[in-house]
Amino acid sequence: MRPFVLAASVLLLSGELSAFEPTQPFHVPNAVLVNISEADLNRIVRDAFRESVGPSIERVSSDLSRGIRDLQYAARFSEPVLALDTEGGMTVDLDLLEAELRIGRLEHKFMRRMASCDGAGINVDPERPLEVALRMRFEINDHDLHIVPESVTIENTKGIRLVKPTSCRNTWLPKWLVWWIGKGQLRRKIDNLDELMLAKARESAAELNEESGFLTKHWSIEARDGSTATSNFYLYPQRVDTSHGSLLIGFAGSTTQLEEATQSMPDWVAAESQRSYLGVSESFLNVAIRAAIGRLRTEPRQLSSGVSKLLRGSAARSLIPGLRDVESPENLRVGLVFHSPPRIEFEVLEAAADQTATDAVPNRALIRIHLSGAELTLWESDEFLGALEIESARLAVAPYLNLLGGISFDIVENAWLLSSRGMEFDEETLAATFQELFFGEVFETSYEPVAQRSFDLGETKFQPRYFSLLGQHLVIGLTEF
């Protein structure tokens, strides 16, 4: 057990690593794909509607426009239904099934006197509900996804019935004549209801589109020194596609945010349009790894008292016999160098012979990591003692959904080849220790799964459903939580 603890402690010594500056700018279209099926979009819209409005509302308002006081209203709605078109747009249909609005007091200056009427209102006949359709489109603006409301149409406004006031005062005219004049003003407001609703929709969309809004999803990873523009890279929405009956957003990975969309979506997206998923491309992950770590190096640093004591113990001297020749173990320092970044490959994991077609995941994804050229260096004060190099490591796992929730991994490959220079290391035992360390970390996910939190879109929660390899993308299927 102690060699295992030693290996784990040594791997944690790297601490803060300075960012690697890419030698060349890069741009990876379709680095990440987010697809939301029309059915799941409807769930998102319905959940948001239920949270903010609900099937019915009853409210009283006193902060109203000039001439209207003490407004009370109650309304009952159908659930919204969303439909996508093939041109990047969508329509949300909603019926106002029943409504009753009462105006406590209508006021208007007439013949130098403030005339008023009480109890006027509007009813929507439940036999003739209002049909409301909101037309919107998706667009990429300044590398953010925006929703742009275009129009509101209201059908069957003849189902709106005006309710005359119960009393009027300070008028020179009879109540019936005052109402005849007043209801014309109300009717004009009803005729402009579509414009009022469109203005409200644009106001709500502006809140979603603002910097801290729900739709603003772009990320930047910056170099810690901030020295050059190429030391940063970004992930931002670049293309929106609704041509397959789903909302498909393509995110680009780039060292600049000035790149425009230059590549169409992968061919396989049409067949997957009825599923919601997150897809991450192999090329982007490798570019991101190179940009983030590349040729990383840490300066040799003093060991903590616990690790220093561990390295002076018998287990450490068995793994690193060269430590026996160190005159001042308390002055040991450790550094870490990556001569080349890790490399990731996605492959299709072949189903086992005894696995039936019903429980096999189509194109089940295998994630393989190649690691070489990582070097752990040992120093006594400023004197170089020796180094342990990972000549090659091949690690492969297959993700799966844990019954406890979250994601766990099956180990498919776990091979290490180490070499040393400058001082004596027990390379075979250390390689076995690293194997044990990797196995233990992966096995731990079987009873402590990772990513147990849901992926939230507004009020709707999603969780992983499957892991497939489609083209060069690792596709994580999503289902409502």
Number of C-alpha atoms within 10 A of each C-alpha: 7 13 21 17 14 18 18 15 14 16 12 8 20 18 11 8 15 16 22 20 24 22 11 9 15 17 18 20 26 27 25 25 24 19 26 22 21 21 16 21 20 18 19 21 19 20 20 16 15 15 12 10 12 15 17 15 12 12 10 12 11 11 10 10 7 9 12 16 17 16 19 16 17 15 17 20 18 16 18 20 17 21 16 22 16 13 12 18 21 20 20 17 19 18 18 21 19 21 21 18 21 19 20 18 20 21 16 17 12 12 10 7 11 13 17 21 23 19 18 22 22 19 18 22 17 14 9 15 22 23 16 20 20 20 20 21 16 20 19 15 12 12 21 19 23 20 21 17 23 15 17 21 15 18 13 11 16 11 16 20 14 15 17 19 23 10 12 21 14 13 17 12 11 10 17 12 11 18 18 11 11 17 18 11 12 15 15 10 13 15 13 11 16 19 15 13 17 18 16 13 19 17 13 13 19 16 14 17 20 13 12 10 12 15 18 17 16 14 12 15 15 20 19 12 10 12 11 11 14 20 22 23 24 18 25 24 29 25 25 21 21 22 16 18 19 27 26 24 24 23 25 26 28 24 24 16 18 9 15 11 15 11 10 11 17 13 10 10 17 13 9 16 20 17 17 27 25 19 23 19 21 20 20 23 17 16 21 21 16 21 27 23 20 22 19 19 20 18 13 22 18 18 18 13 10 9 16 16 13 18 21 17 13 14 17 20 17 16 21 19 16 17 22 14 11 15 10 11 18 17 15 25 23 21 20 25 21 20 15 15 21 18 18 18 16 22 20 16 18 13 15 8 6 6 10 10 9 7 8 12 17 17 17 21 25 23 22 19 16 14 19 20 18 23 21 22 22 23 20 19 17 11 10 16 20 19 22 23 21 20 15 16 22 17 20 21 19 21 18 20 18 17 11 12 17 20 21 23 22 16 16 14 17 18 14 21 17 22 18 18 12 13 16 18 23 17 19 14 15 23 19 17 22 23 18 16 17 17 16 12 11 17 16 14 16 19 12 16 20 16 13 14 11 16 16 13 14 13 15 18 17 18 22 24 17 19 24 23 22 22 15 17 23 27 25 21 19 22 16 16 12
